[in-house]
Structures are given as structure tokens and as C-alpha cells.
């Protein structure tokens, strides 16, 4: 048994060739495109991938469309982003899982190596962060508009291998533009969390790092000076200062992202109260 792959794209002509090249072992690659105006679709079709088009509304709806509406050749589905590559070690590990008839787990998370200006920024990127990458589509669902959380109906596992993330290939302008869009969704989710009230602090002691990360994120919604605290946490506590110029720049960029979020939260509150911006 093999594995299918689903890649979400929007103007990924710079990243997609390397991603698809690392998926040369996969005989069922589907590209779910959100309306690219560059050569993304042409590149995908030339590489033998199936292309499905859908107008993007939010990350959750796009991914759920892929999981529920697209027919795949195999029962296991790999979910790489277009700016990622899949090393042979991770490939072999996933194929072994797919070929094991006794495998009871239905979803697997993997860690990644985030590359910035020629180096792996291990400390500044909150390594290890476990991202869902291998699933049985009929056993999973997603919540939240952005940076989705996963509901898994069954047992979950972890992959030993890493994927490699090249999130800056399209330039820093693109990174800031993308995070400006993301910050709007994050501001909405932050306000929803605050309005809902309550916080399960006991989950900070959960053995699952994904659960601990979610609670820390919820806790951060309630703390003052979020941009400054984010920088201090990443640069000092997590050791970003050990990664030289790249670590300093990346930690400052993440602090700027937090500033976008809290500023948009303030704007939303003022608009809701009928106050000027």
C-alpha cells in the first residue's frame, strides 16, 4: 500500500517544483489550488499531479474540502505544504506505516526544520513543534479558521523523521503580507477565546506537547504586552540569541506579528463599541 498527497497552493511557482520533486515516490499527488495567477497549475500538471481548483475562504474550510470532497487513490494521506520538502528518511517511515496491516493509529504528527537565511533556526522556531502530516482522511477533522487544531477519531502517533520548511523562499515581503492576513484571523480567534472565558490551566501539565502549546496560546491572549513578551520568550528563554543575526531578526519578526494581532483586536473592539479608529 502507498500514500496519497494533498498540497494547498496559491502562487507557489517558486516552491512547488522542489516540493513535488521530493514527492517523486508518490503516485497520487493532488494540488488544491486557490486561484493561482502564476505557473503553479502548469508546474503541477507537468509533474503529473491532479489539480483541483477552489476559491479560498479560510484554512479550515479549504483543508476540510480536500479531506472530504476529493477522492484519493490510497487510504493514507500526506499533507505537505508547498514550501516543504520530504527527506527520504521521513518518506520511508511513512511508507512502512502505510504498508503495515496491523497499524491501529489513524494520524501522525511530524517535526520540521525551519530554514531562515541559510540556517535551521531550531531555537527561534519553537522546535520541536509537532504538525499533523499523515492521516486517514475519514478519521480527522479541523477546528479554527487559521492555524487549525485537529480532532482525531482514534489513536494518534508521532513520526521520527523531519520535514524541511522553507517559509521564506518567496521573500520577506511575502512573509509579512501573509502574516498580515493571518493576524486578522488570529485577532478574531483571540477575541472568541476571551469572550468564552475560562482556561484549563491543568492542561499545561498534559503529556501531549500539542495540548500544552494550545493552552499556552490561550494564556497568551490574556497577558499584557504580548509583542514584548513574545520577543523575550523566543529570544532569551528559548535561546534565539544563540542563533546569531538570523535568530535576532526572526524573533523580532514574530514580535511584529503579535503586534499586528493585538492592534487588530483593539480595532475590532472599538468598531464593536461604535468608536472611531
C-alpha positions as CSV (number, residue, x, y, z in Angstrom):
1,X,0.0,0.0,0.0
2,X,1.2,3.5,-0.8
3,X,0.2,7.1,0.2
4,X,-1.6,9.9,-1.5
5,X,-0.6,13.5,-1.0
6,X,-2.5,16.8,-0.9
7,X,-0.9,20.2,-1.3
8,X,-2.7,23.5,-0.9
9,X,-1.4,26.2,-3.3
10,X,-1.7,29.9,-4.2
11,X,1.0,31.3,-6.5
12,X,3.7,28.7,-5.5
13,X,5.7,28.5,-8.7
14,X,8.9,29.2,-6.7
15,X,8.3,26.5,-4.1
16,X,6.3,23.8,-5.8
17,X,8.9,22.2,-8.0
18,X,11.2,21.3,-5.1
19,X,8.2,20.0,-3.1
20,X,7.0,17.9,-6.0
21,X,10.5,16.6,-6.6
22,X,10.7,15.3,-3.1
23,X,7.4,13.5,-3.7
24,X,8.6,11.6,-6.7
25,X,7.8,8.3,-4.8
26,X,4.1,9.2,-4.6
27,X,1.8,8.0,-7.4
28,X,-1.2,10.1,-6.3
29,X,-0.5,13.8,-5.7
30,X,-3.4,16.3,-5.7
31,X,-2.8,20.1,-5.8
32,X,-5.8,22.0,-4.4
33,X,-5.3,25.5,-5.9
34,X,-6.9,28.7,-4.6
35,X,-6.7,30.6,-7.9
36,X,-3.0,31.0,-8.7
37,X,-2.1,33.6,-11.4
38,X,1.5,32.3,-11.9
39,X,2.7,29.0,-13.2
40,X,1.7,26.9,-10.2
41,X,-1.0,24.9,-12.1
42,X,1.2,24.4,-15.1
43,X,4.0,23.1,-12.9
44,X,1.7,20.7,-11.0
45,X,0.2,19.3,-14.2
46,X,3.6,18.8,-15.9
47,X,4.7,16.9,-12.8
48,X,1.7,14.6,-13.1
49,X,-0.3,15.9,-10.2
50,X,-4.1,16.2,-10.3
51,X,-5.2,19.8,-9.9
52,X,-8.5,20.8,-8.2
53,X,-9.5,24.4,-8.0
54,X,-11.5,26.0,-5.2
55,X,-11.8,29.7,-4.1
56,X,-10.1,30.1,-0.7
57,X,-12.3,31.3,2.2
58,X,-10.3,30.1,5.2
59,X,-7.7,27.5,6.0
60,X,-10.1,25.2,7.8
61,X,-12.7,25.1,5.0
62,X,-10.1,24.6,2.3
63,X,-8.5,21.7,4.2
64,X,-11.8,20.1,5.0
65,X,-12.8,20.4,1.4
66,X,-9.7,18.4,0.5
67,X,-10.3,15.8,3.2
68,X,-14.0,15.3,2.5
69,X,-14.6,16.1,-1.2
70,X,-11.5,14.9,-3.1
71,X,-11.3,11.2,-3.8
72,X,-7.8,9.8,-3.2
73,X,-6.2,6.6,-4.5
74,X,-4.9,5.4,-1.1
75,X,-6.3,5.3,2.4
76,X,-3.4,7.2,3.9
77,X,-2.9,10.9,3.1
78,X,0.2,13.0,3.4
79,X,-0.3,16.8,3.9
80,X,2.9,18.8,2.9
81,X,2.8,22.5,2.3
82,X,4.2,23.7,-1.0
83,X,7.2,25.3,0.8
84,X,8.2,22.0,2.4
85,X,10.4,19.1,1.2
86,X,10.2,15.4,2.3
87,X,13.5,13.8,3.1
88,X,14.0,10.1,2.3
89,X,14.0,9.1,6.0
90,X,10.5,10.5,6.5
91,X,9.3,9.0,3.3
92,X,10.4,5.5,4.2
93,X,8.9,5.8,7.7
94,X,5.5,6.8,6.3
95,X,5.5,4.1,3.7
96,X,6.3,1.5,6.3
97,X,3.3,2.7,8.3
98,X,1.0,2.6,5.3
99,X,2.1,-1.0,4.5
100,X,1.6,-2.3,8.0
101,X,-1.9,-4.0,8.1
102,X,-1.7,-4.1,11.9
103,X,-1.3,-0.3,12.3
104,X,-4.0,1.0,14.6
105,X,-3.1,4.6,14.7
106,X,-5.0,6.9,12.3
107,X,-3.0,10.2,12.4
108,X,0.7,11.1,12.8
109,X,2.4,14.3,13.6
110,X,6.0,15.2,12.5
111,X,8.5,17.9,13.5
112,X,10.1,20.3,11.0
113,X,13.3,22.1,10.4
114,X,12.5,25.8,9.7
115,X,15.1,27.4,7.5
116,X,15.9,31.1,7.5
117,X,18.7,32.8,5.7
118,X,20.7,29.7,5.2
119,X,20.4,28.0,8.6
120,X,18.0,25.9,10.6
121,X,16.6,28.2,13.3
122,X,16.0,25.5,15.8
123,X,15.5,27.6,18.9
124,X,13.8,30.6,17.4
125,X,11.2,28.4,15.7
126,X,10.0,26.7,18.9
127,X,11.4,23.3,17.9
128,X,10.1,20.7,18.4
129,X,6.6,21.7,17.1
130,X,4.5,18.7,16.1
131,X,2.5,19.3,13.0
132,X,-0.2,16.9,11.6
133,X,1.1,15.4,8.4
134,X,-0.1,11.9,7.8
135,X,-3.7,11.0,8.3
136,X,-6.6,8.7,7.4
137,X,-8.9,11.4,5.9
138,X,-12.1,9.8,7.2
139,X,-10.8,9.9,10.8
140,X,-9.9,13.5,11.2
141,X,-11.5,17.0,11.2
142,X,-10.3,20.5,11.9
143,X,-11.3,23.5,14.0
144,X,-10.4,27.2,14.0
145,X,-10.2,29.5,10.9
146,X,-6.4,29.7,11.0
147,X,-3.6,27.6,12.5
148,X,-6.2,24.9,12.7
149,X,-6.4,22.3,15.5
150,X,-7.2,18.7,14.7
151,X,-9.9,16.4,16.0
152,X,-8.7,12.8,15.7
153,X,-11.2,9.9,16.0
154,X,-8.7,7.3,17.0
155,X,-5.2,6.8,18.2
156,X,-2.5,9.4,17.2
157,X,1.2,8.8,16.8
158,X,4.5,10.7,16.0
159,X,6.9,10.3,13.2
160,X,10.7,10.2,13.9
161,X,11.7,11.9,10.7
162,X,11.6,15.6,10.0
163,X,10.3,17.6,7.0
164,X,12.1,20.7,6.0
165,X,10.3,24.1,5.8
166,X,11.5,26.9,3.5
167,X,9.0,29.5,4.6
168,X,11.0,32.5,3.3
169,X,11.7,31.3,-0.3
170,X,9.2,33.9,-1.7
171,X,10.9,36.8,0.2
172,X,10.2,38.7,3.3
173,X,7.6,40.9,1.6
174,X,5.5,37.8,1.1
175,X,6.1,36.7,4.8
176,X,4.8,40.0,6.1
177,X,1.9,40.1,3.7
178,X,0.9,36.5,4.7
179,X,1.2,37.2,8.4
180,X,-0.8,40.4,8.0
181,X,-3.6,38.3,6.6
182,X,-3.2,35.7,9.3
183,X,-3.2,38.3,12.1
184,X,-6.8,39.2,11.2
185,X,-7.9,35.6,11.8
186,X,-5.8,35.3,14.9
187,X,-7.4,38.5,16.3
188,X,-10.8,37.0,15.8
189,X,-9.9,33.8,17.4
190,X,-8.3,35.6,20.4
191,X,-11.5,37.6,21.0
192,X,-13.5,34.5,20.7
193,X,-11.3,32.9,23.4
194,X,-11.6,35.9,25.7
195,X,-15.3,36.1,25.3
196,X,-15.8,32.4,26.0
197,X,-13.9,32.8,29.3
198,X,-12.3,30.0,31.3
199,X,-8.9,28.4,30.8
200,X,-8.0,24.8,31.5
201,X,-4.6,25.5,33.2
202,X,-4.4,21.9,34.2
203,X,-3.7,21.1,30.5
204,X,-0.3,22.9,31.0
205,X,0.8,19.6,32.6
206,X,-0.6,17.4,29.8
207,X,1.9,14.9,28.3
208,X,0.9,16.0,24.8
209,X,3.0,19.0,23.6
210,X,0.3,20.0,21.2
211,X,-2.2,20.3,24.1
212,X,0.4,22.3,26.1
213,X,1.1,24.6,23.1
214,X,-2.6,25.3,22.7
215,X,-3.1,26.2,26.3
216,X,0.0,28.5,26.3
217,X,-1.5,30.2,23.2
218,X,-4.8,30.6,25.0
219,X,-3.0,32.0,28.0
220,X,-1.1,34.5,25.9
221,X,-4.4,36.0,24.8
222,X,-4.9,37.2,28.4
223,X,-1.5,38.6,29.0
224,X,-0.4,42.3,28.6
225,X,2.4,43.4,26.4
226,X,2.1,40.4,24.2
227,X,4.6,41.5,21.5
228,X,7.3,42.3,24.1
229,X,6.7,39.0,26.0
230,X,6.8,37.0,22.7
231,X,10.2,38.5,21.9
232,X,11.7,37.9,25.3
233,X,10.3,34.4,25.4
234,X,11.7,33.5,22.0
235,X,15.0,35.3,22.1
236,X,16.0,34.8,25.7
237,X,14.1,31.9,27.2
238,X,14.1,29.7,24.1
239,X,17.7,30.7,23.2
240,X,17.2,32.6,19.9
241,X,20.2,34.7,20.8
242,X,22.4,31.6,20.2
243,X,21.4,31.7,16.5
244,X,23.1,34.9,15.7
245,X,21.7,37.5,13.3
246,X,19.1,35.1,12.0
247,X,17.8,34.4,15.5
248,X,17.5,38.1,16.3
249,X,15.7,39.0,13.1
250,X,13.3,36.1,13.3
251,X,12.4,36.8,16.9
252,X,11.7,40.5,16.1
253,X,9.5,39.5,13.2
254,X,7.4,37.2,15.4
255,X,7.1,40.1,17.9
256,X,5.9,42.3,15.0
257,X,3.3,39.6,14.1
258,X,2.0,39.7,17.7
259,X,1.7,43.5,17.4
260,X,-0.4,43.1,14.3
261,X,-2.8,40.7,16.2
262,X,-3.2,42.9,19.4
263,X,-3.7,46.1,17.3
264,X,-6.4,44.4,15.2
265,X,-8.1,43.1,18.4
266,X,-8.2,46.7,19.7
267,X,-9.6,47.9,16.3
268,X,-12.3,45.2,16.4
269,X,-13.3,46.1,20.0
270,X,-13.6,49.8,19.1
271,X,-15.6,49.1,16.0
272,X,-18.0,46.9,18.0
273,X,-18.4,49.8,20.5
274,X,-19.0,52.3,17.7
275,X,-15.8,54.2,18.5
276,X,-13.5,55.8,15.9
277,X,-10.4,54.1,14.7
